[in-house]
Amino acid sequence: MGYLTDAHIKLNEEYGAHNYKPLPVVLERGEGVWVWDVEGRKYIDMLSSYSALNHGHRHPKIMKALFEQAQRLTLTSRAFHNDVLGRFFKKMHDVTGYDKTLPMNTGAEAVETALKIARKWGYYKKGVPKNEGEIIVMENNFHGRTITIITFSTTEQYRDGFGPYTPGFKVVKYGDIKAVEEAVTDRTIAVLAEPIQGEGGIIVPPEGYLKELRRLTKEKNILLIFDEIQTGLGRTGKMFAFEWEDARPDMLILGKALGGGVYPVSVVLTSNEIMDVIKPGDHGSTFGGNPLGTAVAIAAIDVLIEENLPQNALEMGRYFMDQLKKINSPVTKEVRGKGLMIGVQTTIPAKEICLKMKDYGVLAYYAHDYVLRFAPPLIIKKEEIDWAMERIEKVFNEL
């Protein structure tokens, strides 16, 4: 580590809350799939800020939309209309087919929003006795870190010291349709799941699971909610991961890449019939749906479509996974994933591998100690994967 790196890290340690433990690298510039640190060293970004940078760093069209809107109008609150929000709603409808959009800022806010909508639908439309509704969630899930969301986390650290918890949730085994069936009662309002568990360690459920969830929830008049904050917007090789099994949910939650890597934007998408339970004053956000964020989100969606990034994710993901599987090393146990959402199960703590790869110019991160995550921007090219693979292979051989 150089002097500048040390100085920045010292400031963070001294004045910042210690709720993260980042790798010892201090970044100051990014372009496409590349980033540079304060010492001038160049790295390939293999994390994409957990899928928030699907378009790469500072995509020109997204930056143009940001700058142009910033010079006109940045914030109005929802007390007034603005000339971007309606166009954003129409864009979301055209791309997803859902009737209505409710905009927020962060992924966790959008999950909380979906839970509120679901509960109100359960009481006012389905007829579940008030305040007795149940929502089924999955073991090993990650939906954010609010009090309600950590209530149904199965990672003890996320819960420890933050009780009392919010009632009304049942946790079942992920990927097991029978476990869901057994948990359903006449008070079940919704099932909430990630099509692929990201923070859980890139866990891909058995084929047919999403479709079976769709069948069961339809049969029982239960809302199916998919959290596609990480998996959505091209990451898995389709625009949305539910498309792999034609398992269209009643409610879809998006975030991260919707902000084009420059601004937090999240949404809950659903039908008129479900969204109509939300009345003026029921829910809101000062910044949710602001002109700057929605202008960026429109550009982010346009770039995904114009540059066919889901297809690139599919092709480059297959190539990348094939190359990773060819590595013959006792350090790797399994390579899994879909598109450019890839996990490598390791036999040694994955953090050790991340630290070593950093020295070779490859930035990645880990999940649950023994899973190495690779999720580069969807704009990545074959030669850039080759550049990274040369270094990844070296690290695995050395370890």
Buried (B, 14 or more C-beta within 10 A) or exposed (E): EEEBBEEBBEEEEEEEEEEEEEBEBBBEEBEBBBBBBBEEBEBBBBBBBBBBBBBBBBBEBBBEBBEEBEEEBBEBEBEEEBEBBEEBBEBBBEBBEBBBBBBBBBBBBBBBBBBBBBBBBBBEBBEBEEEBBBBBBBBBBBBBEBEBBBBBBBBEEBBEEEEEBBEBBBBBEBBBBEBBEEBBEEBBBBBBBBBBBBBBBBBBBEEEBBBBBBBBBEEBEBBBBBBBBBBBBBBBBBBBBBBBBEBBBBBBBBBBBBBBBBBBBBBBBBEEEBBBBBEEEEBBBEBBBBBBBBBBBBBBBBBBEEBEBBBBBBBBBBBBBEBBEEBEBEBBEEBBBBBBBBBBBBEEEBBBBBBBBBEBBBBBBBBBEBBBBBBBBBBBEEEBBEBBBEBBBBBBEEB
